[in-house]
């Protein structure tokens, strides 16, 4: 892999806003999602900040391919991920992806949108 010095692996990130402000792409590889959030918050935070994401082609992650700014490799292999990352970072693609990621974050995952969805759910639960 060329430019290995530009790839950083993290498990726990203490200062998420600073981290997301310093990266061009968030990659979330997984072989299964048992015991994890349906859609990890780092992905929502990334989209809101205009940072495109690449997620594994497994459910429920692959379901988010419907959103602009979310890229899903054809297979859950290293070579497929690398190809998706390479294409995502190409200059002509990246600007579009970044803008689309921000639009997706605001349109689908903003605090206002999510709060309204929770309110509707709670009302439904209370009224039966």
Buried (B, 14 or more C-beta within 10 A) or exposed (E): EEEEEEEEEEEEEEEEEEBBEEEEBBBBBBEEBEEEEEBBEBBBBBBBBBBBBBBBBBEEBBBBEEBBBBBBBEEBEEEBBEBBBEBBBEEEBBEEBBBBBBBBBBEBBEEEEEEEEEEEEEEEEEEE
